[in-house]
Amino acid sequence: MTTIDLNEQKIKKIMADRQKDYGDYDENFRLLAIIFNVILHDILKDDIQPHQVAQLMMGLKLFRTSKKFKSDNYDDLEIYTKMAKNLHKKTIDKKDKDE
């Protein structure tokens, strides 16, 4: 088994554990987008989309990597990248379907 396979297995396990603990990320980021939009209503031109919530989380994890090494931050950054990619694709696919 290669290092890439082992890393992919680790990431899948982390994602499965987090889904068990916190629920589906797609639904969670949709709800977080709603909360962020309410909080930032007076200063936003457009609503935050679920994939942008994942991007914000990526920014947080990237910032944390600049402060102190913690392997978990890099794992989370990889996971949030996958989530952002999936959610962004859904947004684009839905937009294309609606047009």
Secondary structure, DSSP 8 states (H G I E B T S, - for coil): --HHHHHHHHHHHHHHHHHHHH--HHHHHHHHHHHHHHHTTTT-SS---HHHHHHHHHHHHHHHHTTS--HHHHHHHHHHHHHHHHHHHHHHHHHHHH-
